[in-house]
Structure formats: structure tokens, C-alpha cells
Amino acid sequence: MNIFPFRVWLMQGALAASEGKHDVAFEHHSHVLRVLEWGRKEWKRVPRLERGAVFDSTYVRCVRRLFLNSYLKVSNLARYV
């Protein structure tokens, strides 16, 4: 059962980034990262089959990359305001 909205946040962030709304993308990606970091700590000793692949390092690394891209775009935009 999937009770976490982080996949929705991830998709909303990707859609916002594709529309040039990098501040919105940054917000959604930061929510996703917080949930993933919490889950990795909370379920550290739970087998992968039970906790799911979303808490694996590769998944978190991909989300972190999206987060950093949106962060850089937002900080770049803030320079010119």
C-alpha cells in the first residue's frame, strides 16, 4: 500500500520544471527529499523487499539531482530580480 504522496510531488516538480516554474519544482523536490531521507532513517534495518526500492541510494540520488537542478535554476533567476 502506497500512502506517501512523494511520487505525486515528484511528478508535479517535473511538470513545473518543464513549464519553467523552477521555484515550484524546487519546493516539490525538497518535499520528496525530506520524505526519502526520513524513510531511509526510519526503515534502515528493514529488508529491501518490504521497504521498497524508493529508499535505495540510486533513487535518492536521482531525486537529489532533480532538486539541485531546480535549486540552481531558482538561484540563477534570483540574481536577475
For each residue, the residues with C-beta under 8 A, 3 or more apart:
1:
2: 7
3:
4: 7 35 39
5: 8 9
6: 9 10 31 32 35 36 54
7: 2 4 10 11
8: 5 11 12
9: 5 6 12 13 28 29 31 32 35
10: 6 7 13 14 28 29 32 63 66
11: 7 8 14 15
12: 8 9 15 16 24 28
13: 9 10 16 17 24 25 26 27 28 29 32 66 70
14: 10 11 17 18 25 66
15: 11 12 18 19
16: 12 13 19 21 22 24 25 28
17: 13 14 20 21 22 25 66 69 70 73
18: 14 15
19: 15 16
20: 17
21: 16 17 24 25
22: 16 17 25 26 70 73 74 77
23: 26 27 74 77
24: 12 13 16 21 27 28
25: 13 14 16 17 21 22 28 29 66 70 73
26: 13 22 23 29 30 67 70 71 73 74
27: 13 23 24 30 31
28: 9 10 12 13 16 24 25 31 32
29: 9 10 13 25 26 32 33 63 66 67 70
30: 26 27 33 34 67
31: 6 9 27 28 34 35
32: 6 9 10 13 28 29 35 36 63 67
33: 29 30 36 37 60 63 64 67
34: 30 31 37 38
35: 4 6 9 31 32 38 39
36: 6 32 33 39 40 54 55 59 60 63
37: 33 34 40 41 60
38: 34 35 41 42
39: 4 35 36 42 43 51 54 55
40: 36 37 43 44 55 60
41: 37 38 44
42: 38 39
43: 39 40 46 50 51 55
44: 40 41
45:
46: 43 50 51
47: 50 51
48: 51 52 53 56
49:
50: 43 46 47
51: 39 43 46 47 48 55
52: 48 55
53: 48 56 59
54: 6 36 39 59
55: 36 39 40 43 51 52 59 60
56: 48 53 59 60
57: 60 61
58: 61 62
59: 36 53 54 55 56 62 63
60: 33 36 37 40 55 56 57 63 64
61: 57 58 64 65
62: 58 59 65 66
63: 10 29 32 33 36 59 60 66 67
64: 33 60 61 67 68
65: 61 62 68 69
66: 10 13 14 17 25 29 62 63 69 70
67: 26 29 30 32 33 63 64 70 71
68: 64 65 71 72
69: 17 65 66 72 73
70: 13 17 22 25 26 29 66 67 73 74
71: 26 67 68 74 75
72: 68 69 75 76
73: 17 22 25 26 69 70 76 77
74: 22 23 26 70 71 77 78
75: 71 72 78 79
76: 72 73 79 80
77: 22 23 73 74 80 81
78: 74 75 81
79: 75 76
80: 76 77
81: 77 78
